[in-house]
């Protein structure tokens, strides 16, 4: 009896690990975080239940998008070291199981956002899922323009949260979108730089320069970080945040810029890694600054 219980526990743990990979929970946490902050920025009064519901909707929709991404790329994932152990390429999970799961979570997430909050937020959530799974995913093997296309659904989570709270798009929602949209370019290019050889095996093109890891790519990272610093002044220009918040955004942007400039001069993977980590600092800090300034 103890052996049976142990085997069942082991199987359940393995299945949980597979779903963790299928939904990319680490990435999903980051997406849901920005959606929750967007909701809290837009809400007149912050209460627990709506925050839980926007987070749950975010997990369902983002998890579904990631699952569809892996269904489409199951054969490509076999070619890359970082993805070869995912449940679909190893056949630990069938395409049918993954498809059913993706369908159920996608519909559930969109319905939750639409019915609990409003139709506009639900439509934006559906747009995010469809554009990520069915536009960005196939484009990755065709052109580096995939990063531009992927940056659109990647920048929608804070807007979805904001619109869920306010029921409408406005100037502030677009500013949130713009900041997260620009941020994604140096962030994903830093990752693509570090994983260049792996992506090359699968024919995935994400770096902006045809030469791959070179000065032109690094220069694009510098340009976009500078654009992000400039965009950080727009909420102040439109009277959405105060001077102190703007100064913090500027300092964080400069911290983000330093490894981008270093990468331009060195073209070394270690500086691309520093750029990636700097990007992971910039976004949550900028969202928290906007939230606390509003509070």
Secondary structure, 3 states (H helix, E strand, C coil): CHHHHHHHHHHHHHHHHHHHHHHCHHHHHHHHHHHHHHHHHHCCCCCHHHHHHHHHHHHHHHHHHHHHHHHHCHHHHCCCCCCCCCCCCCCCCCHHHHHHHHHHHHHHHHHHHHHHHCHHHHHHHHHHHHHHHHHHHHHCCCCCCHHHHHHHHHHHHHHHHHHHHHCCCCHHHHHHHHHHHHHHHHHHHHHHHHCHHHHHHCCCCCCCCCCCCCHHHHHHHHHHHHHHHHHCCHHHHCCCCCHHHHHHHHHHHHHHHHHHHHHHHHCCHHHHHHHHHHHHHHHHHHHHHHHHHHC
